[in-house]
Amino acid sequence: MYNLRPYVKFGRILTIWDLAYGVCDHQRVANRRGAEMRRGGISALVGLLALLASQLVVGVQSASANDLPAVWIGSPVNGHWPTNEYHSGTWDCYLSTTYPSDKCSLPYAHHSFSYGDPYVGDWAADLQGVTTSTPVKVFAAPQNTALTITAKVVNVTYACAARSGETSAQRLARGGRAVVVGFYNGSTKIGTAKYVHINPVSGITTGATISRWNKTIGYPFLKSSTVNSYGCWSGIHVHFEMTSWLHYACYNKGYYPRPTSSSDLTHSPSTIHESNFVGFIGGNYASAPRKMCP
Ligand SMILES: [Zn+2]
């Protein structure tokens, strides 16, 4: 089960779908957020007030003063955006594909991920055209350059769901690690980016504060041909997700969005370079998951 969304994004309404499929995971998230709020206590409130005051001074970048600062996220790799994939006689991204798809790698449909991490992405895509020597880097910057944004590793976990009886090493050998990086304005968490199917470099451990720009966190994972991934990994790529703590993260509409006609099935992959814009967290750009930025 891929789609276990956070319980409530502040004012967001719990949907029927949420109730049917995600309550247990949602409750865990709610509990964790409760704990965070208790730990944060008054300092979080002071931080929020300071944030609101700063927005009044420098000008609000989005519709509401309650919105979080917008954070601009860049491509972690030199590679290419997903293509309209063709597998076993089927164009997997053509028309009928709906979320959560593990075949179509485009963000309008691609599955998101929750193993070992309570938050699934607002959108996810498989970034391709990489090798084991392609650095996977964090690039994040405040849309309002007067603000300070910091980055912290909030989770290092498995890329693959656990299989009964397997060891940690066996689980890693099927798909490598997932590194989740949180972005903050002071003590205020704005959202996360998730870099999946990678081998982290030294120092990328939960709780580590890292540079928000041009910071190598790992290299793409390559599975041994003798290991069965059991559907977790099917070729070298970086599965990438973004989640906004309030509203939803959006993705760059400039890359191939989705096929809309049969004449649109073959196309050249969109090249992406390190730090090319891939989407926003924070701000108020999307009112639902898997939406393009305006
Ligand atoms: Zn993926």
py3Dmol code that shows the C-alpha trace and the ligand (Angstrom):
import py3Dmol

protein = """\
ATOM      1  CA  MET A   1       0.000   0.000   0.000  1.00  0.00           C
ATOM      2  CA  TYR A   2       1.612   3.172  -1.132  1.00  0.00           C
ATOM      3  CA  ASN A   3      -0.788   5.948  -0.328  1.00  0.00           C
ATOM      4  CA  LEU A   4      -0.743   6.556   3.392  1.00  0.00           C
ATOM      5  CA  ARG A   5      -1.129  10.263   3.598  1.00  0.00           C
ATOM      6  CA  PRO A   6      -0.618  12.445   6.642  1.00  0.00           C
ATOM      7  CA  TYR A   7      -3.621  12.703   8.917  1.00  0.00           C
ATOM      8  CA  VAL A   8      -4.485  16.348   8.616  1.00  0.00           C
ATOM      9  CA  LYS A   9      -2.510  19.061   6.925  1.00  0.00           C
ATOM     10  CA  PHE A  10      -3.781  21.741   9.254  1.00  0.00           C
ATOM     11  CA  GLY A  11      -7.163  22.621   7.751  1.00  0.00           C
ATOM     12  CA  ARG A  12      -7.316  19.800   5.221  1.00  0.00           C
ATOM     13  CA  ILE A  13     -10.367  17.619   5.446  1.00  0.00           C
ATOM     14  CA  LEU A  14     -10.000  13.913   6.070  1.00  0.00           C
ATOM     15  CA  THR A  15     -11.350  12.175   2.992  1.00  0.00           C
ATOM     16  CA  ILE A  16     -13.347   8.990   2.649  1.00  0.00           C
ATOM     17  CA  TRP A  17     -10.292   7.499   0.989  1.00  0.00           C
ATOM     18  CA  ASP A  18      -8.173   8.428   3.970  1.00  0.00           C
ATOM     19  CA  LEU A  19     -10.644   6.848   6.322  1.00  0.00           C
ATOM     20  CA  ALA A  20     -10.862   3.678   4.298  1.00  0.00           C
ATOM     21  CA  TYR A  21      -7.162   3.081   3.736  1.00  0.00           C
ATOM     22  CA  GLY A  22      -4.925   5.083   5.948  1.00  0.00           C
ATOM     23  CA  VAL A  23      -6.206   5.505   9.459  1.00  0.00           C
ATOM     24  CA  CYS A  24      -3.547   3.498  11.271  1.00  0.00           C
ATOM     25  CA  ASP A  25      -0.686   5.291   9.594  1.00  0.00           C
ATOM     26  CA  HIS A  26      -2.447   8.602   9.945  1.00  0.00           C
ATOM     27  CA  GLN A  27      -2.831   8.082  13.648  1.00  0.00           C
ATOM     28  CA  ARG A  28       0.870   7.418  13.985  1.00  0.00           C
ATOM     29  CA  VAL A  29       1.593  10.658  12.165  1.00  0.00           C
ATOM     30  CA  ALA A  30      -0.848  12.549  14.340  1.00  0.00           C
ATOM     31  CA  ASN A  31       0.815  11.143  17.430  1.00  0.00           C
ATOM     32  CA  ARG A  32       4.242  12.094  16.173  1.00  0.00           C
ATOM     33  CA  ARG A  33       3.128  15.594  15.391  1.00  0.00           C
ATOM     34  CA  GLY A  34       1.618  15.863  18.855  1.00  0.00           C
ATOM     35  CA  ALA A  35       4.952  14.884  20.376  1.00  0.00           C
ATOM     36  CA  GLU A  36       6.788  17.352  18.197  1.00  0.00           C
ATOM     37  CA  MET A  37       4.446  20.120  19.212  1.00  0.00           C
ATOM     38  CA  ARG A  38       4.882  19.306  22.892  1.00  0.00           C
ATOM     39  CA  ARG A  39       8.657  19.290  22.526  1.00  0.00           C
ATOM     40  CA  GLY A  40       8.600  22.484  20.512  1.00  0.00           C
ATOM     41  CA  GLY A  41       6.336  24.164  23.005  1.00  0.00           C
ATOM     42  CA  ILE A  42       6.636  27.875  23.437  1.00  0.00           C
ATOM     43  CA  SER A  43       9.694  28.218  21.219  1.00  0.00           C
ATOM     44  CA  ALA A  44       7.635  27.023  18.254  1.00  0.00           C
ATOM     45  CA  LEU A  45       4.968  29.591  19.028  1.00  0.00           C
ATOM     46  CA  VAL A  46       7.559  32.335  19.308  1.00  0.00           C
ATOM     47  CA  GLY A  47       9.075  31.166  16.030  1.00  0.00           C
ATOM     48  CA  LEU A  48       5.703  31.247  14.333  1.00  0.00           C
ATOM     49  CA  LEU A  49       5.004  34.749  15.577  1.00  0.00           C
ATOM     50  CA  ALA A  50       8.435  35.858  14.408  1.00  0.00           C
ATOM     51  CA  LEU A  51       7.768  34.283  11.022  1.00  0.00           C
ATOM     52  CA  LEU A  52       4.446  36.066  10.692  1.00  0.00           C
ATOM     53  CA  ALA A  53       6.033  39.353  11.722  1.00  0.00           C
ATOM     54  CA  SER A  54       8.823  38.898   9.170  1.00  0.00           C
ATOM     55  CA  GLN A  55       6.274  38.214   6.446  1.00  0.00           C
ATOM     56  CA  LEU A  56       4.424  41.392   7.309  1.00  0.00           C
ATOM     57  CA  VAL A  57       7.656  43.334   6.998  1.00  0.00           C
ATOM     58  CA  VAL A  58       9.063  41.822   3.816  1.00  0.00           C
ATOM     59  CA  GLY A  59       5.808  41.037   2.071  1.00  0.00           C
ATOM     60  CA  VAL A  60       3.935  37.765   1.898  1.00  0.00           C
ATOM     61  CA  GLN A  61       4.899  35.552  -1.044  1.00  0.00           C
ATOM     62  CA  SER A  62       1.613  33.702  -1.242  1.00  0.00           C
ATOM     63  CA  ALA A  63      -2.066  34.074  -0.673  1.00  0.00           C
ATOM     64  CA  SER A  64      -2.190  33.947   3.119  1.00  0.00           C
ATOM     65  CA  ALA A  65      -0.010  35.156   5.963  1.00  0.00           C
ATOM     66  CA  ASN A  66      -0.521  31.701   7.454  1.00  0.00           C
ATOM     67  CA  ASP A  67       1.273  30.038   4.580  1.00  0.00           C
ATOM     68  CA  LEU A  68       4.752  28.689   5.136  1.00  0.00           C
ATOM     69  CA  PRO A  69       7.689  30.260   3.293  1.00  0.00           C
ATOM     70  CA  ALA A  70       8.034  28.921  -0.234  1.00  0.00           C
ATOM     71  CA  VAL A  71      11.131  26.791  -0.793  1.00  0.00           C
ATOM     72  CA  TRP A  72      12.440  26.292  -4.303  1.00  0.00           C
ATOM     73  CA  ILE A  73      13.756  22.760  -4.846  1.00  0.00           C
ATOM     74  CA  GLY A  74      16.258  21.846  -7.549  1.00  0.00           C
ATOM     75  CA  SER A  75      16.933  18.590  -9.353  1.00  0.00           C
ATOM     76  CA  PRO A  76      19.206  16.334  -7.298  1.00  0.00           C
ATOM     77  CA  VAL A  77      20.883  14.883 -10.389  1.00  0.00           C
ATOM     78  CA  ASN A  78      22.048  15.378 -13.929  1.00  0.00           C
ATOM     79  CA  GLY A  79      19.722  13.089 -15.832  1.00  0.00           C
ATOM     80  CA  HIS A  80      16.306  13.232 -17.361  1.00  0.00           C
ATOM     81  CA  TRP A  81      12.679  13.554 -16.412  1.00  0.00           C
ATOM     82  CA  PRO A  82      10.597  10.383 -16.761  1.00  0.00           C
ATOM     83  CA  THR A  83       9.424   9.396 -20.198  1.00  0.00           C
ATOM     84  CA  ASN A  84       6.100   8.000 -21.297  1.00  0.00           C
ATOM     85  CA  GLU A  85       7.107   4.470 -20.610  1.00  0.00           C
ATOM     86  CA  TYR A  86       6.490   1.469 -22.787  1.00  0.00           C
ATOM     87  CA  HIS A  87       6.498  -1.889 -21.065  1.00  0.00           C
ATOM     88  CA  SER A  88       5.281  -5.231 -22.346  1.00  0.00           C
ATOM     89  CA  GLY A  89       3.101  -3.797 -25.080  1.00  0.00           C
ATOM     90  CA  THR A  90       1.569  -1.046 -22.968  1.00  0.00           C
ATOM     91  CA  TRP A  91       2.218   2.657 -22.753  1.00  0.00           C
ATOM     92  CA  ASP A  92       2.103   2.823 -19.006  1.00  0.00           C
ATOM     93  CA  CYS A  93       1.587   6.561 -18.770  1.00  0.00           C
ATOM     94  CA  TYR A  94      -1.140   6.810 -21.386  1.00  0.00           C
ATOM     95  CA  LEU A  95      -4.533   8.058 -20.248  1.00  0.00           C
ATOM     96  CA  SER A  96      -5.781   5.184 -18.166  1.00  0.00           C
ATOM     97  CA  THR A  97      -2.934   5.190 -15.684  1.00  0.00           C
ATOM     98  CA  THR A  98      -3.969   6.437 -12.282  1.00  0.00           C
ATOM     99  CA  TYR A  99      -2.216   6.956  -9.011  1.00  0.00           C
ATOM    100  CA  PRO A 100      -0.630   5.002  -7.426  1.00  0.00           C
ATOM    101  CA  SER A 101       1.178   3.548 -10.415  1.00  0.00           C
ATOM    102  CA  ASP A 102       4.440   1.669 -10.046  1.00  0.00           C
ATOM    103  CA  LYS A 103       4.859   1.541 -13.838  1.00  0.00           C
ATOM    104  CA  CYS A 104       4.298   5.120 -14.922  1.00  0.00           C
ATOM    105  CA  SER A 105       7.119   7.235 -13.524  1.00  0.00           C
ATOM    106  CA  LEU A 106       5.566  10.622 -14.256  1.00  0.00           C
ATOM    107  CA  PRO A 107       4.457  12.615 -11.223  1.00  0.00           C
ATOM    108  CA  TYR A 108       0.776  12.773 -12.146  1.00  0.00           C
ATOM    109  CA  ALA A 109       0.520   9.045 -11.418  1.00  0.00           C
ATOM    110  CA  HIS A 110       3.713   7.672  -9.912  1.00  0.00           C
ATOM    111  CA  HIS A 111       3.363   5.933  -6.580  1.00  0.00           C
ATOM    112  CA  SER A 112       4.725   7.497  -3.446  1.00  0.00           C
ATOM    113  CA  PHE A 113       6.457   5.803  -0.633  1.00  0.00           C
ATOM    114  CA  SER A 114       5.974   5.304   3.065  1.00  0.00           C
ATOM    115  CA  TYR A 115       8.154   2.393   4.210  1.00  0.00           C
ATOM    116  CA  GLY A 116       9.801   3.447   7.415  1.00  0.00           C
ATOM    117  CA  ASP A 117       8.697   7.032   6.896  1.00  0.00           C
ATOM    118  CA  PRO A 118       5.294   8.323   7.892  1.00  0.00           C
ATOM    119  CA  TYR A 119       4.834  10.812   5.072  1.00  0.00           C
ATOM    120  CA  VAL A 120       4.193   9.967   1.479  1.00  0.00           C
ATOM    121  CA  GLY A 121       5.104  12.493  -1.145  1.00  0.00           C
ATOM    122  CA  ASP A 122       2.676  15.043  -2.508  1.00  0.00           C
ATOM    123  CA  TRP A 123       4.184  13.970  -5.784  1.00  0.00           C
ATOM    124  CA  ALA A 124       6.844  11.469  -6.837  1.00  0.00           C
ATOM    125  CA  ALA A 125       8.799  10.793 -10.013  1.00  0.00           C
ATOM    126  CA  ASP A 126      11.592   8.510 -11.120  1.00  0.00           C
ATOM    127  CA  LEU A 127      14.534  10.587 -12.268  1.00  0.00           C
ATOM    128  CA  GLN A 128      16.417   8.624 -14.895  1.00  0.00           C
ATOM    129  CA  GLY A 129      19.551   8.771 -17.009  1.00  0.00           C
ATOM    130  CA  VAL A 130      21.826   8.392 -13.989  1.00  0.00           C
ATOM    131  CA  THR A 131      24.697   6.046 -13.160  1.00  0.00           C
ATOM    132  CA  THR A 132      26.276   4.841  -9.931  1.00  0.00           C
ATOM    133  CA  SER A 133      28.726   7.764 -10.187  1.00  0.00           C
ATOM    134  CA  THR A 134      26.047  10.463 -10.552  1.00  0.00           C
ATOM    135  CA  PRO A 135      26.036  12.520  -7.337  1.00  0.00           C
ATOM    136  CA  VAL A 136      22.634  12.901  -5.704  1.00  0.00           C
ATOM    137  CA  LYS A 137      22.520  16.382  -4.243  1.00  0.00           C
ATOM    138  CA  VAL A 138      20.288  18.610  -2.198  1.00  0.00           C
ATOM    139  CA  PHE A 139      19.399  21.941  -3.770  1.00  0.00           C
ATOM    140  CA  ALA A 140      16.940  24.140  -1.904  1.00  0.00           C
ATOM    141  CA  ALA A 141      16.574  27.887  -1.678  1.00  0.00           C
ATOM    142  CA  PRO A 142      14.086  30.328  -0.192  1.00  0.00           C
ATOM    143  CA  GLN A 143      11.843  31.912  -2.797  1.00  0.00           C
ATOM    144  CA  ASN A 144      12.047  35.055  -0.677  1.00  0.00           C
ATOM    145  CA  THR A 145      15.806  35.494  -0.403  1.00  0.00           C
ATOM    146  CA  ALA A 146      15.410  37.532   2.774  1.00  0.00           C
ATOM    147  CA  LEU A 147      14.473  34.344   4.617  1.00  0.00           C
ATOM    148  CA  THR A 148      16.838  31.716   5.966  1.00  0.00           C
ATOM    149  CA  ILE A 149      16.142  28.100   5.072  1.00  0.00           C
ATOM    150  CA  THR A 150      17.995  25.222   6.681  1.00  0.00           C
ATOM    151  CA  ALA A 151      18.153  21.528   5.792  1.00  0.00           C
ATOM    152  CA  LYS A 152      18.303  18.510   8.051  1.00  0.00           C
ATOM    153  CA  VAL A 153      18.304  14.777   7.436  1.00  0.00           C
ATOM    154  CA  VAL A 154      15.080  13.662   9.103  1.00  0.00           C
ATOM    155  CA  ASN A 155      15.161  10.005   8.146  1.00  0.00           C
ATOM    156  CA  VAL A 156      17.434   7.429   6.568  1.00  0.00           C
ATOM    157  CA  THR A 157      15.463   4.312   5.893  1.00  0.00           C
ATOM    158  CA  TYR A 158      14.893   1.524   3.399  1.00  0.00           C
ATOM    159  CA  ALA A 159      13.741   1.997  -0.151  1.00  0.00           C
ATOM    160  CA  CYS A 160      11.866  -1.297  -0.118  1.00  0.00           C
ATOM    161  CA  ALA A 161       9.055  -2.595   2.035  1.00  0.00           C
ATOM    162  CA  ALA A 162      10.091  -5.336   4.415  1.00  0.00           C
ATOM    163  CA  ARG A 163       9.610  -8.921   3.354  1.00  0.00           C
ATOM    164  CA  SER A 164       8.854 -11.521   5.950  1.00  0.00           C
ATOM    165  CA  GLY A 165      11.992 -13.068   7.401  1.00  0.00           C
ATOM    166  CA  GLU A 166      14.561 -11.049   5.487  1.00  0.00           C
ATOM    167  CA  THR A 167      17.541  -9.400   7.137  1.00  0.00           C
ATOM    168  CA  SER A 168      18.330  -5.701   7.010  1.00  0.00           C
ATOM    169  CA  ALA A 169      21.143  -6.432   4.541  1.00  0.00           C
ATOM    170  CA  GLN A 170      18.818  -8.399   2.295  1.00  0.00           C
ATOM    171  CA  ARG A 171      16.283  -5.597   2.340  1.00  0.00           C
ATOM    172  CA  LEU A 172      18.960  -3.047   1.451  1.00  0.00           C
ATOM    173  CA  ALA A 173      20.294  -5.255  -1.338  1.00  0.00           C
ATOM    174  CA  ARG A 174      16.908  -5.137  -3.065  1.00  0.00           C
ATOM    175  CA  GLY A 175      16.707  -1.350  -3.415  1.00  0.00           C
ATOM    176  CA  GLY A 176      19.125   0.640  -1.281  1.00  0.00           C
ATOM    177  CA  ARG A 177      18.231   3.470   1.037  1.00  0.00           C
ATOM    178  CA  ALA A 178      15.820   6.366   1.182  1.00  0.00           C
ATOM    179  CA  VAL A 179      17.058   9.666   2.584  1.00  0.00           C
ATOM    180  CA  VAL A 180      14.458  12.178   3.726  1.00  0.00           C
ATOM    181  CA  VAL A 181      15.589  15.786   4.069  1.00  0.00           C
ATOM    182  CA  GLY A 182      13.486  18.313   5.968  1.00  0.00           C
ATOM    183  CA  PHE A 183      13.555  22.023   5.220  1.00  0.00           C
ATOM    184  CA  TYR A 184      13.028  24.595   7.942  1.00  0.00           C
ATOM    185  CA  ASN A 185      12.666  28.293   8.548  1.00  0.00           C
ATOM    186  CA  GLY A 186      14.001  28.547  12.082  1.00  0.00           C
ATOM    187  CA  SER A 187      12.108  25.887  14.021  1.00  0.00           C
ATOM    188  CA  THR A 188       9.260  25.793  11.511  1.00  0.00           C
ATOM    189  CA  LYS A 189       9.252  22.698   9.315  1.00  0.00           C
ATOM    190  CA  ILE A 190       8.181  23.561   5.790  1.00  0.00           C
ATOM    191  CA  GLY A 191       8.323  20.169   4.126  1.00  0.00           C
ATOM    192  CA  THR A 192      10.539  17.367   2.918  1.00  0.00           C
ATOM    193  CA  ALA A 193      12.252  15.985  -0.130  1.00  0.00           C
ATOM    194  CA  LYS A 194      12.856  12.262  -0.354  1.00  0.00           C
ATOM    195  CA  TYR A 195      15.716  10.723  -2.309  1.00  0.00           C
ATOM    196  CA  VAL A 196      15.160   7.007  -2.802  1.00  0.00           C
ATOM    197  CA  HIS A 197      17.240   4.099  -4.156  1.00  0.00           C
ATOM    198  CA  ILE A 198      20.528   5.643  -3.177  1.00  0.00           C
ATOM    199  CA  ASN A 199      23.625   4.694  -1.202  1.00  0.00           C
ATOM    200  CA  PRO A 200      24.128   7.547   1.267  1.00  0.00           C
ATOM    201  CA  VAL A 201      27.583   9.000   1.782  1.00  0.00           C
ATOM    202  CA  SER A 202      29.272   9.290   5.163  1.00  0.00           C
ATOM    203  CA  GLY A 203      27.606  11.774   7.490  1.00  0.00           C
ATOM    204  CA  ILE A 204      24.115  11.390   6.068  1.00  0.00           C
ATOM    205  CA  THR A 205      22.459  10.153   9.226  1.00  0.00           C
ATOM    206  CA  THR A 206      19.178  11.008  10.879  1.00  0.00           C
ATOM    207  CA  GLY A 207      19.405  14.351  12.634  1.00  0.00           C
ATOM    208  CA  ALA A 208      22.399  15.677  10.690  1.00  0.00           C
ATOM    209  CA  THR A 209      22.158  19.312   9.646  1.00  0.00           C
ATOM    210  CA  ILE A 210      23.412  19.680   6.093  1.00  0.00           C
ATOM    211  CA  SER A 211      23.961  22.417   3.567  1.00  0.00           C
ATOM    212  CA  ARG A 212      20.796  23.200   1.631  1.00  0.00           C
ATOM    213  CA  TRP A 213      22.669  23.798  -1.625  1.00  0.00           C
ATOM    214  CA  ASN A 214      24.950  21.524  -3.638  1.00  0.00           C
ATOM    215  CA  LYS A 215      25.233  18.967  -0.854  1.00  0.00           C
ATOM    216  CA  THR A 216      25.981  15.422  -2.032  1.00  0.00           C
ATOM    217  CA  ILE A 217      23.955  12.975   0.039  1.00  0.00           C
ATOM    218  CA  GLY A 218      24.651   9.789  -1.913  1.00  0.00           C
ATOM    219  CA  TYR A 219      24.883   7.973  -5.234  1.00  0.00           C
ATOM    220  CA  PRO A 220      22.318   5.904  -7.113  1.00  0.00           C
ATOM    221  CA  PHE A 221      21.906   2.327  -5.968  1.00  0.00           C
ATOM    222  CA  LEU A 222      22.615  -0.532  -8.393  1.00  0.00           C
ATOM    223  CA  LYS A 223      21.151  -3.918  -7.613  1.00  0.00           C
ATOM    224  CA  SER A 224      23.208  -7.035  -8.129  1.00  0.00           C
ATOM    225  CA  SER A 225      21.839  -9.214 -10.919  1.00  0.00           C
ATOM    226  CA  THR A 226      21.773 -12.143  -8.506  1.00  0.00           C
ATOM    227  CA  VAL A 227      19.333 -10.400  -6.150  1.00  0.00           C
ATOM    228  CA  ASN A 228      15.581 -10.493  -6.676  1.00  0.00           C
ATOM    229  CA  SER A 229      14.158  -7.053  -5.882  1.00  0.00           C
ATOM    230  CA  TYR A 230      10.619  -8.464  -5.628  1.00  0.00           C
ATOM    231  CA  GLY A 231       9.317  -5.496  -7.557  1.00  0.00           C
ATOM    232  CA  CYS A 232      11.137  -2.811  -5.584  1.00  0.00           C
ATOM    233  CA  TRP A 233      13.710  -1.827  -8.189  1.00  0.00           C
ATOM    234  CA  SER A 234      13.829  -2.272 -11.956  1.00  0.00           C
ATOM    235  CA  GLY A 235      16.822  -0.288 -13.198  1.00  0.00           C
ATOM    236  CA  ILE A 236      19.023   2.526 -11.996  1.00  0.00           C
ATOM    237  CA  HIS A 237      17.154   5.724 -11.148  1.00  0.00           C
ATOM    238  CA  VAL A 238      16.428   8.086  -8.275  1.00  0.00           C
ATOM    239  CA  HIS A 239      12.887   7.966  -7.000  1.00  0.00           C
ATOM    240  CA  PHE A 240      12.242  11.508  -5.824  1.00  0.00           C
ATOM    241  CA  GLU A 241       9.371  12.927  -3.794  1.00  0.00           C
ATOM    242  CA  MET A 242       8.391  16.238  -2.319  1.00  0.00           C
ATOM    243  CA  THR A 243       5.970  16.913   0.524  1.00  0.00           C
ATOM    244  CA  SER A 244       4.752  20.255   1.815  1.00  0.00           C
ATOM    245  CA  TRP A 245       3.726  20.537   5.439  1.00  0.00           C
ATOM    246  CA  LEU A 246       0.869  22.863   4.522  1.00  0.00           C
ATOM    247  CA  HIS A 247      -1.034  22.748   1.227  1.00  0.00           C
ATOM    248  CA  TYR A 248       0.840  20.553  -1.278  1.00  0.00           C
ATOM    249  CA  ALA A 249       4.174  20.464  -3.033  1.00  0.00           C
ATOM    250  CA  CYS A 250       3.906  21.056  -6.784  1.00  0.00           C
ATOM    251  CA  TYR A 251       6.145  20.088  -9.705  1.00  0.00           C
ATOM    252  CA  ASN A 252       7.617  21.963 -12.635  1.00  0.00           C
ATOM    253  CA  LYS A 253       5.091  22.148 -15.468  1.00  0.00           C
ATOM    254  CA  GLY A 254       7.897  22.710 -17.945  1.00  0.00           C
ATOM    255  CA  TYR A 255       8.814  19.028 -18.106  1.00  0.00           C
ATOM    256  CA  TYR A 256       6.765  16.410 -19.891  1.00  0.00           C
ATOM    257  CA  PRO A 257       3.532  16.430 -17.854  1.00  0.00           C
ATOM    258  CA  ARG A 258       1.529  13.448 -19.164  1.00  0.00           C
ATOM    259  CA  PRO A 259       0.384  12.045 -22.478  1.00  0.00           C
ATOM    260  CA  THR A 260      -2.948  13.376 -23.617  1.00  0.00           C
ATOM    261  CA  SER A 261      -3.244  11.874 -27.083  1.00  0.00           C
ATOM    262  CA  SER A 262      -1.976   8.867 -28.978  1.00  0.00           C
ATOM    263  CA  SER A 263       0.253  11.160 -31.025  1.00  0.00           C
ATOM    264  CA  ASP A 264       1.938  12.230 -27.820  1.00  0.00           C
ATOM    265  CA  LEU A 265       3.280   8.831 -26.840  1.00  0.00           C
ATOM    266  CA  THR A 266       6.821   9.079 -28.127  1.00  0.00           C
ATOM    267  CA  HIS A 267       8.882  12.048 -27.127  1.00  0.00           C
ATOM    268  CA  SER A 268      12.429  12.927 -26.244  1.00  0.00           C
ATOM    269  CA  PRO A 269      13.170  12.840 -22.541  1.00  0.00           C
ATOM    270  CA  SER A 270      13.442  16.239 -20.897  1.00  0.00           C
ATOM    271  CA  THR A 271      17.012  16.726 -19.765  1.00  0.00           C
ATOM    272  CA  ILE A 272      17.390  17.936 -16.210  1.00  0.00           C
ATOM    273  CA  HIS A 273      20.568  19.332 -14.777  1.00  0.00           C
ATOM    274  CA  GLU A 274      21.553  19.587 -11.152  1.00  0.00           C
ATOM    275  CA  SER A 275      19.660  22.401  -9.455  1.00  0.00           C
ATOM    276  CA  ASN A 276      17.143  22.891 -12.281  1.00  0.00           C
ATOM    277  CA  PHE A 277      13.820  23.783 -10.711  1.00  0.00           C
ATOM    278  CA  VAL A 278      11.652  20.744 -10.021  1.00  0.00           C
ATOM    279  CA  GLY A 279       9.062  22.140  -7.615  1.00  0.00           C
ATOM    280  CA  PHE A 280       8.055  24.087  -4.534  1.00  0.00           C
ATOM    281  CA  ILE A 281       7.309  23.126  -0.992  1.00  0.00           C
ATOM    282  CA  GLY A 282       5.710  25.686   1.302  1.00  0.00           C
ATOM    283  CA  GLY A 283       3.884  28.655  -0.119  1.00  0.00           C
ATOM    284  CA  ASN A 284       0.476  27.909  -1.542  1.00  0.00           C
ATOM    285  CA  TYR A 285       0.813  26.544  -5.053  1.00  0.00           C
ATOM    286  CA  ALA A 286      -1.302  23.393  -5.057  1.00  0.00           C
ATOM    287  CA  SER A 287      -4.570  22.464  -3.387  1.00  0.00           C
ATOM    288  CA  ALA A 288      -4.197  18.753  -4.108  1.00  0.00           C
ATOM    289  CA  PRO A 289      -1.418  16.207  -4.541  1.00  0.00           C
ATOM    290  CA  ARG A 290       0.297  15.610  -7.894  1.00  0.00           C
ATOM    291  CA  LYS A 291      -0.331  19.042  -9.357  1.00  0.00           C
ATOM    292  CA  MET A 292       1.924  21.158 -11.518  1.00  0.00           C
ATOM    293  CA  CYS A 293       3.189  24.469 -10.169  1.00  0.00           C
ATOM    294  CA  PRO A 294       1.410  27.488 -11.656  1.00  0.00           C
TER     295      PRO A 294
END
"""
ligand_1 = """\
1
ZN
Zn 9.682 5.525 -8.267
"""
view = py3Dmol.view(width=600, height=400)
view.addModel(protein, "pdb")
view.setStyle({"model": 0}, {"cartoon": {"style": "trace"}})
view.addModel(ligand_1, "xyz")
view.setStyle({"model": 1}, {"stick": {}})
view.zoomTo()
view.show()
